[in-house]
Amino acid sequence: MMLGAHIGPRARSHVEQADVVFAAVSDPLVEEWLRQMNPDVRSLQPFYAAGKPRHDTYRQMVEAMLDEVRAGRHVCGAFYGHPGVFAKAPHDAIAQARAEGFHAHMEPGISAEDCLYADLGIDPGRTGCQHYEASQLLFYRRRLDPTAWLVLWQVGIVGDRSYRRFATGPAHRRLLLERLLQDYPGDHEVIAYEAATLPIAQPRMQRLQLRELPEVPLHMHTTLVVPPARAMEPDTAMQARIAELERSGEVEPPLPYTPPLEEGVA
C-alpha cells in the first residue's frame, strides 16, 4: 500500500529475483521504486482504457504474464495492496498457471483493510465486522447487521453494471443511501476512508452523516466505513443453555494451557 514500507522480506525477494516483474501499483513512483529492485518492470496500467470493459483488461493482464511464464521466465506480479483483495487478475493468473502445470503462488500483502484497522482504531473482534463490495447491496438481497462494523468497498463505483466506468455519480449513491437507510439512521456518522500510499501523505478519514453520502466526492478506491448503530442484543436463552451445560458437568475438561498467539503487536 505505502511506497517503501508495506513490503515483506519474502515479497521483496521475489521482486529482486524475478526475470520480469509486472506491476499494477498505486503510483508511478512505486513503479520507479520497483525498478530499483529489478530492471525489468513492466506496467500493467496501459491495459486500462476509458470505455473498455474491465474483464477484457484483466484477461489481457493475465495473458501478458502467462506469455512470459510459458517462455520459461521466472515471473513476479506486484499489485497494489494485497494481491488477492479486490484484484481479479492475480487470482486468474495463478489459476491459469497451475492449470498449465506451472508452479504459482500468492504472497500476502498489506491491504486497505489492514490500514483502516490501524488508522481508524478498529478491532474487528469486539463487535464483529462485515465486508461487502458496495454494488452487492444494490444487486442482491444482503442482510446487514447494524450492531457490527460495516465496510463497503469500491463505493465510488457503486451500481455500475457496465464494467466500463471508473466512477458513478450522485444518482447511484442515492440508491445506496436508500438501501442503507433501511438499517441506519440518516444522521449516523460514517467515514470515507482512503489509505495513504506515500510516506508524506495522510490517509483520508472524512467523517460525515450518512445522509450526506450522495454529495461527497468518492473514488474507486474509497472505502465507506459504517460504525455500529446500536449495541449487540444478548441471547439470554442461549446463555442460559450454556450455563446449564456448565452446571451439568458435560463440558470437556480444559486442555493444558498454551499461551495464545495474538495478531499484531502494540
C-alpha positions as CSV (number, residue, x, y, z in Angstrom):
1,M,0.0,0.0,0.0
2,M,2.7,2.5,1.0
3,L,5.8,3.2,-1.0
4,G,8.8,1.5,0.6
5,A,7.0,0.5,3.7
6,H,4.4,-2.2,3.2
7,I,6.5,-5.0,1.6
8,G,7.8,-8.0,3.5
9,P,11.2,-9.7,3.0
10,R,9.7,-12.6,1.0
11,A,7.8,-10.4,-1.4
12,R,10.9,-8.2,-1.8
13,S,13.0,-11.3,-2.6
14,H,10.5,-12.4,-5.3
15,V,10.7,-9.0,-6.9
16,E,14.5,-8.9,-6.8
17,Q,15.0,-12.5,-8.2
18,A,12.3,-12.5,-10.9
19,D,13.3,-12.4,-14.6
20,V,10.4,-10.0,-15.2
21,V,8.1,-8.0,-12.9
22,F,4.6,-7.0,-13.9
23,A,3.3,-4.1,-11.9
24,A,-0.2,-2.8,-11.2
25,V,0.5,-0.3,-8.5
26,S,-0.9,2.9,-7.0
27,D,1.5,5.5,-8.2
28,P,4.3,5.9,-10.9
29,L,6.7,6.5,-8.0
30,V,6.1,2.9,-6.8
31,E,7.0,1.6,-10.3
32,E,10.3,3.6,-10.1
33,W,10.9,2.1,-6.7
34,L,10.4,-1.4,-8.0
35,R,12.9,-0.7,-10.8
36,Q,15.5,-0.1,-8.1
37,M,15.0,-3.8,-7.2
38,N,14.6,-5.2,-10.7
39,P,15.5,-3.5,-14.0
40,D,12.7,-5.3,-16.0
41,V,9.5,-3.9,-14.5
42,R,6.6,-3.7,-17.0
43,S,3.5,-1.7,-16.1
44,L,0.0,-3.3,-16.4
45,Q,-1.7,0.1,-16.2
46,P,-1.8,0.6,-20.0
47,F,-4.3,-2.2,-20.3
48,Y,-6.9,0.1,-18.7
49,A,-8.8,2.4,-21.0
50,A,-11.9,4.6,-20.8
51,G,-14.9,2.7,-22.1
52,K,-13.1,-0.6,-22.2
53,P,-14.6,-3.5,-20.3
54,R,-12.5,-4.3,-17.2
55,H,-13.0,-8.0,-17.9
56,D,-11.0,-7.5,-21.1
57,T,-8.4,-5.6,-19.2
58,Y,-7.9,-8.3,-16.7
59,R,-7.8,-11.0,-19.3
60,Q,-5.1,-9.2,-21.2
61,M,-3.1,-8.7,-18.0
62,V,-3.2,-12.4,-17.3
63,E,-2.1,-13.3,-20.9
64,A,0.8,-10.8,-20.7
65,M,2.1,-12.5,-17.5
66,L,1.4,-16.1,-18.7
67,D,3.2,-15.4,-22.1
68,E,6.4,-14.8,-20.1
69,V,5.8,-17.8,-17.9
70,R,5.3,-20.1,-21.0
71,A,8.6,-18.7,-22.4
72,G,10.3,-20.2,-19.3
73,R,10.9,-17.0,-17.4
74,H,10.5,-16.5,-13.6
75,V,7.6,-14.0,-13.4
76,C,6.5,-11.9,-10.5
77,G,3.4,-9.8,-10.4
78,A,3.4,-6.8,-8.0
79,F,0.0,-5.4,-7.2
80,Y,-1.5,-2.6,-5.2
81,G,-2.1,-3.7,-1.6
82,H,-2.8,-7.4,-1.0
83,P,-2.7,-9.1,-4.4
84,G,-5.8,-11.2,-3.5
85,V,-8.1,-8.5,-2.2
86,F,-10.3,-6.9,-4.9
87,A,-7.8,-8.0,-7.6
88,K,-9.1,-10.4,-10.2
89,A,-6.0,-10.7,-12.4
90,P,-3.7,-12.2,-9.8
91,H,-6.2,-14.9,-8.9
92,D,-6.8,-15.7,-12.6
93,A,-3.1,-15.7,-13.4
94,I,-2.3,-18.2,-10.6
95,A,-5.2,-20.4,-11.5
96,Q,-4.3,-20.4,-15.2
97,A,-0.6,-21.1,-14.5
98,R,-1.4,-24.0,-12.3
99,A,-3.8,-25.4,-14.8
100,E,-1.0,-25.4,-17.3
101,G,1.3,-27.2,-15.0
102,F,3.4,-24.3,-13.7
103,H,4.2,-23.6,-10.1
104,A,2.5,-20.4,-8.9
105,H,1.7,-18.9,-5.5
106,M,0.5,-15.7,-3.9
107,E,2.4,-13.8,-1.3
108,P,0.1,-12.0,1.2
109,G,0.5,-8.2,1.5
110,I,-1.0,-5.3,3.4
111,S,-4.4,-4.2,2.1
112,A,-6.5,-1.2,2.7
113,E,-8.4,-3.3,5.2
114,D,-5.3,-3.7,7.3
115,C,-4.6,0.1,7.1
116,L,-8.1,1.1,8.1
117,Y,-8.0,-1.0,11.2
118,A,-4.8,0.8,12.3
119,D,-5.8,4.3,11.1
120,L,-9.4,4.2,12.5
121,G,-8.6,2.3,15.6
122,I,-11.0,-0.6,14.9
123,D,-10.7,-4.0,16.4
124,P,-12.9,-6.3,14.3
125,G,-13.1,-8.8,17.2
126,R,-15.0,-6.5,19.5
127,T,-18.4,-6.3,17.8
128,G,-17.6,-8.1,14.5
129,C,-17.0,-6.7,11.0
130,Q,-18.9,-7.3,7.8
131,H,-17.4,-6.5,4.4
132,Y,-19.2,-6.1,1.1
133,E,-18.5,-4.8,-2.3
134,A,-20.8,-1.8,-2.4
135,S,-22.7,-2.7,-5.5
136,Q,-23.7,-6.1,-4.0
137,L,-26.1,-4.2,-1.7
138,L,-27.9,-3.0,-4.8
139,F,-27.7,-6.1,-7.0
140,Y,-28.6,-8.7,-4.3
141,R,-30.6,-9.0,-1.2
142,R,-28.0,-8.9,1.6
143,R,-28.6,-8.8,5.3
144,L,-26.8,-6.2,7.2
145,D,-26.1,-6.3,11.0
146,P,-26.1,-2.7,12.4
147,T,-24.6,-4.0,15.7
148,A,-21.3,-4.7,13.8
149,W,-18.9,-2.6,11.8
150,L,-19.8,-2.4,8.1
151,V,-17.1,-1.9,5.4
152,L,-18.2,-1.1,1.9
153,W,-15.5,-1.5,-0.8
154,Q,-15.4,0.4,-4.1
155,V,-18.2,2.8,-3.1
156,G,-17.2,5.3,-5.7
157,I,-18.3,3.0,-8.4
158,V,-21.4,1.6,-6.7
159,G,-24.1,0.5,-9.0
160,D,-22.0,0.1,-12.2
161,R,-23.1,-2.9,-14.3
162,S,-21.2,-2.0,-17.4
163,Y,-17.6,-2.7,-16.1
164,R,-16.6,0.1,-18.4
165,R,-16.7,3.1,-15.9
166,F,-14.3,4.0,-13.2
167,A,-16.8,6.1,-11.3
168,T,-20.6,6.6,-10.8
169,G,-22.3,9.7,-9.6
170,P,-24.7,11.0,-7.0
171,A,-27.7,9.3,-8.6
172,H,-26.2,5.9,-7.9
173,R,-25.1,6.9,-4.4
174,R,-28.6,8.0,-3.6
175,L,-29.7,4.4,-4.3
176,L,-27.0,3.1,-2.0
177,L,-28.2,5.7,0.6
178,E,-31.8,4.4,0.2
179,R,-30.6,0.9,0.9
180,L,-28.5,1.8,4.0
181,L,-31.4,3.9,5.5
182,Q,-33.2,0.6,5.9
183,D,-30.8,-0.3,8.7
184,Y,-29.2,3.0,9.8
185,P,-30.5,6.5,10.7
186,G,-29.7,9.3,8.3
187,D,-27.7,11.2,10.9
188,H,-25.5,8.2,11.7
189,E,-21.8,9.1,11.4
190,V,-19.8,7.2,8.7
191,I,-16.3,7.5,7.4
192,A,-15.0,7.9,3.8
193,Y,-11.6,6.2,4.0
194,E,-8.6,6.1,1.7
195,A,-5.3,4.6,2.8
196,A,-2.1,6.6,2.4
197,T,0.2,5.3,-0.4
198,L,3.1,7.7,0.1
199,P,5.1,8.3,3.3
200,I,4.5,12.0,3.1
201,A,0.7,11.6,2.7
202,Q,-2.0,11.3,5.2
203,P,-5.0,8.8,5.0
204,R,-8.4,10.2,4.1
205,M,-10.6,9.7,7.1
206,Q,-13.5,12.0,6.4
207,R,-16.4,11.8,8.8
208,L,-19.9,12.7,7.6
209,Q,-23.5,12.0,8.2
210,L,-24.9,9.1,6.2
211,R,-27.5,11.3,4.5
212,E,-24.6,13.4,3.1
213,L,-23.2,10.4,1.1
214,P,-24.5,11.3,-2.4
215,E,-22.8,14.7,-2.4
216,V,-19.4,13.7,-1.1
217,P,-16.6,13.1,-3.6
218,L,-15.8,9.4,-3.7
219,H,-13.3,7.5,-5.8
220,M,-13.0,3.9,-7.0
221,H,-10.5,3.2,-4.1
222,T,-12.7,4.9,-1.5
223,T,-13.9,2.6,1.3
224,L,-17.0,3.5,3.3
225,V,-16.8,2.5,6.9
226,V,-20.0,2.4,8.9
227,P,-19.7,2.1,12.7
228,P,-22.3,0.0,14.7
229,A,-25.6,1.9,15.0
230,R,-26.7,0.1,18.1
231,A,-25.5,-2.3,20.8
232,M,-25.4,-6.1,20.4
233,E,-28.5,-7.8,21.8
234,P,-27.8,-10.6,24.3
235,D,-29.2,-14.0,23.5
236,T,-30.4,-14.8,27.0
237,A,-31.9,-18.2,26.0
238,M,-28.6,-19.4,24.6
239,Q,-26.6,-18.0,27.6
240,A,-28.9,-20.0,29.9
241,R,-28.3,-23.2,28.0
242,I,-24.6,-22.7,28.2
243,A,-24.8,-22.1,31.9
244,E,-26.9,-25.2,32.3
245,L,-24.4,-27.2,30.3
246,E,-21.6,-26.0,32.6
247,R,-23.5,-26.9,35.7
248,S,-24.3,-30.4,34.4
249,G,-20.6,-31.3,34.1
250,E,-21.0,-32.3,30.5
251,V,-18.3,-30.0,29.3
252,E,-14.9,-31.4,28.4
253,P,-12.0,-30.7,30.8
254,P,-9.7,-27.9,29.6
255,L,-6.6,-28.8,27.7
256,P,-3.2,-27.9,29.2
257,Y,-2.6,-24.2,28.9
258,T,-0.7,-22.9,25.9
259,P,-0.1,-19.2,25.6
260,P,-2.2,-18.0,22.6
261,L,-0.6,-16.4,19.6
262,E,-2.0,-12.9,19.2
263,E,-2.2,-11.0,16.0
264,G,-0.4,-7.7,15.9
265,V,1.9,-6.0,18.4
266,A,1.4,-2.8,20.4
